[in-house]
Amino acid sequence: MKTIKTENFAPVYLFYGVEMFIGELLIDNVIDKMISPGFEVFNYNLLKDREITAKEIVQTCNTMPLGSAKRIVVVKEEVGIFERHAEADIQELSAYLKDPSPSTVLIFTLVKGDKRRKIYQTIASKSVLVELDKLNERDLTSWIAARIKKENKTIQRVALKKLIHHLRYLENKEMTITAVDNEVQQLVNYVGDEGEITVEDVETIIPMGIEENIFKMLDFSLQGRIAEAIAISRELMSKGESPFGMLGLIVRQIRLLLMTKLLLKEGATLANIAKTTGVPQFVAEKNRRACADRPLSLFLKNYFFVQELDIKMKTGGIEAEKGIEWALLNMKRDR
């Protein structure tokens, strides 16, 4: 990625990873830097038809640019080039990659593929690899802030944290920056002429996810606010949430709180707690606050309690829908 940011473009790239939205932004950057305005139609080739052959890719790359420093050729995953076994395709590409055109930047894109295949190894060995992995918490925060700034708006610090929490990008493997961008755009559209995005705006446009609802429900139960806890559980089930799935999340949350409490007793830092429990740092902070003033015995007792309930629900010892409310009624409380 460094060669792209410094404009010292290599002749061949392989963009690999789930965050192809970022890859598209990088491609736009290459086009802006290397193709003269108005000459994109002559010098930018986006190849995405499955019928395109390796020979056609090479011919396109060997075509001289017109009125610009470079020709940009992007071979999308839809072409299926990484799925091909034909030796002719491999040899055609291999010959070009050994001596690529100096006037062309060739970019292959691939979200996920079999790295053992000869065609992949042929391309990867002669390309600059740009890994488009999911963003970490710091980069995600910076990306969202920059995206909002681009719309000439700001976002309150606490609202940004809540937005990241509600989006669940860091916890959900299927959530991509494309989806994040769509949610941010909805938020921007909602505030209209207002210059600042608030916590209330985030809560209105992007409702709490299931895990945050489970956290809130469990916290109400531990405080003895049973009616409020049960109200959340009934609302979740009315929206189609499975009681088995809900109990699984309850078990997970109590396990996280138990681990957090044990780590706090050992003097672990917030960063260490986040790493050990496998959650983003802002979630670790929320868990730290939730268990800081509660005894270790509370989480130990409730952990064994929900494990037993899990067995009862799965074996028919208690009706699944009633099992969740029974758990909320019978868990050990704050003393």
N, C-alpha and C positions, 0 to 999 in steps of 0.2 A: 504493500500500500504506500510505502514511503516514496517509491518511484513515481507514483501518480500524484502525490501531494507536492512533490518537488518539480513536477513537469518534466522529469527526465524519463520519458516513456520508453518502456521496453517494447520489442516487436511482437511479443506474444504473452498473453495473460490467461490464467485460469481462475475465474471467480468461483469459489466453492463455499457453500454453506447455506443456511436457512434464511439469512437476512439479505435476500436478493434485492430488497427495496433499497438498501444502502449501496448495493452493487449498481443499481440503476442510477443513483445519484453520482457515483464515481464515473460511470460511463458518460453522463451528461457533462461532467467536468472535463473529461478528455475531449469530447466534441467541442466544447466551448473554447478550449485552449488550442486545439490543433486544426479546426476547420474554420475558414473565414466565413463571417456572417453572410447568409444567402447562398452559400455553396453546399449546405448540408445535403440537399437532394442529389448532388453529384458525388459526394465523398463519404456518405454514411450508409453502410449496408447492414440492415438488420435481417439476419437469416433465421427463420423459424419454421419453415415448411419441412415436413418430414421427408418429402421426396428429394430434398437437396442432397447431392452427392459430395463426397470428399473432393472429387475433381472440380466441381463447381465452386467449392469453398476456396480452393487454391487459385483458380482462375480469377475469382473476385479479388483475392488478396494481391495478385500480380498486376491488377489494373492500376495504372498510374493515377494519382489524384489530379483534380482539375481546379486550379486556382487556390489551392490550400497546401499546407505543409505535409499533411498526412491524409491517408484514407483510413477510416475506422470501419472495421468489419466485426460485427458481433454475432457469434453463433450461439443461439439460444438452446437451452436443454431440449426444447420441443423437437429440434431437428433429429434427436436420437443418435447423435454421432457416438456417444459413449456406450451405446448398446450394440454397436456393430462388431461383427466378428470377421468380416471379409478381409482377407489379406491385402487385396487391392486397395481398399480404403486406408488400411494401416500404412501401407507403403507410400501411398500418395501423400498423406499427411506428414509422414516421417521425413520424406524428401524435402517438403517445403519447410518444415520446422528446423531442419539442419541448416538451411540457408534462407531465412525469411526475408521478404521484401523490406528494405530499409524505409520505404515510403508508406508502410502500412502498419497500423496497430491492430492486431487480431486478438479478440477477446472471446474465450469460451466461457459459458456459464453453466453451472451444475449445482443443484441444491443438494442432491445426495446420489452417490453412485458406487459401483463396485470397483474399488481401487485395485483389485487383483487383475482386472481385465487388461489385456495387452494394449488396447486402444487408449485406456486411461493412462497407463504408464508411459505410453509413447508421447501423449500430449503433455502430461504433468512434468516429465523429465526435461522438456524443452521450454517450459513456460515459467513465468513469475507467478507464484501462487498467492492469491489474495483471499485469505480466509474470512468469510463473512459469518462469523459465529454470533450467537446471541450476545447482546451488550451486557456488561456487568452493571451493578447499581450506579456507580459513579458516572459511567458513560451514558446510561439511560437518562439519568437526571440532567446531564449537560445537553443531551440531544433534545429532550422535551423543552427545556428552557430556551434553547436556541430556536426551536420550531415555533414556539409561542412568540419569541422576540421578532421573528421574521414577519409575524402578523401585526407588528407594532403594538404588542400587548405585553403585560407582565403577569406573573402569577405569584400569589403570596407563598412564602416558603412552606408554611404548614399545608397549604392547598396543594402544592407540588408533591409533598410527601403522601398526602391522602390520595392524590391522583394515581401515583405509582402503586400504592397499595390496592386501590380499587381495580386497576387494570390487570394485576396479577401476572404481568409479563415475566417477572423474575422467577415466579413459582411454576408457571404453566409452560411446558415445553412446546406446545402448539401455538402459543401466542407470539406473533412476529411484530416487527416494527411497522409493517403495513397496517396491521390492525390498530396499533397504537396511534399511528398517524391519522387514521379515520376517526378515532375517538377524540383526539386533540382538535381535529377540524370541527367536529360537532360542538365541542366546548367553545371554540372560537366563534362559531356561528351563533351560539346561544347568547353569549355576552354582548354581541352586537357592537354598539359604539362605545361600550364601557372599556376603559383602558386596562383594568386589572381583573384577573380571574380570582375569585374567592373560594373559600372552603364550601360555602353554600352552593356556588355554581357547580363545583365538582360533584357534590352529593346529589344535586338535582339531575344532572345529565348522565353521570356514571354511577349507578347504584352499587351498594356493597356487594361483593362477591360472596359465594357460599361460605368460604373459610372465615371471612370477617364476621359474618352472621353467626357462625358456630362459636367463634371466640366470644362474641358479645353474649350469646345465649348461655354459654358455660359460665361466664363471669357473673351474670345475673343469678344463676343457680347457686354458685359458691357464696354469693352475698345473701342468699335467702330470698331473693326477689323472684319467687317461683312463677307468679302469674305472668310477669314480663318474659321470663325464659320460655314458658310454654307457648305464649303468643307468637314468639319468633319461630319455634319449632312447627307450629301449626301453619304458619304462613309459608314456610319453606316447603312443607309437604303439599300444601294447596297449589304450589307452583310446580309440582312434579318431582321434587327431590325424594329420593329413596331413603326410607328410614335406615336401611343397612349402610348406605353411603354416608348418611349423617352420623351414625354411630362410629363408623370408621374414622371420620374426621374428629369426632369427640375424643376417641382413643388417641389419635395422633396428637391432638392439642394438649391433652393431659400429659402425654409422654414428653412433649416439648417443654412444658412447664416443669415437669419433674427433672428433666435433664438440666434446664436452666437453673433451677434451684440448687442442684448438686454442684454445678459449675460456679455459682455465686459463692457457695460455702468454701470452695477451693480458692477463691480470689481471682477467678478468671475475668479478663477484660471483656468488654462488649464485643470487640472484634473476634476474640477467641470463642465466645459463646455463639456468635453468628456462624463461624466456620465449623464448629463442632456439631451444632444442631442442624446445619445445612439450610439456613434461612437467610434472607437478606438482613442487613444490619438494622434497618428500621423495624423489621418484624421482631428481631432479637430484643430490641429496646422495648417494644410493647410487651413481650413475654417477661422481660426483666421486671418491668413495673407491676405486672400482674401477679408475680410470685414473690416479690421482694419482702412484703410484710406478712406473708402467709407461711405457716410452718411446713417443713418438709413432710411431716406425717400426713398432712392433708392430701398432698399429691400422691403419696405412696398408697394410702387407703383407697383413693378414688381410682387410681390406675388399676389396682386389682379388682375393684368393684366393676368397672366397665369391661374388663376382660371377661369376667364371669357372665356379665349381661350379654356380651357378644355371643358366647356359646349358647346361652338360653334362647336368644332370638333365632340363631341359625338352626337350632334343633327343635324349634317349635315349643319350647318351654314357656315362652311368652309371645303374645301377638306383636309383630314388628312395630306397628304404628303406636301401640301402647307402650312398647319398650322404651322409646325415647322419653316420653313423659314420665315414666316410672323412674328412669335414670335421673331426670332433673329433680324429681321429688325426693329421691333417696340418697343422692350423693352427700358426702360429708361437707358441712358448711364451715365458713369462717367462724372462729370462736371469739 
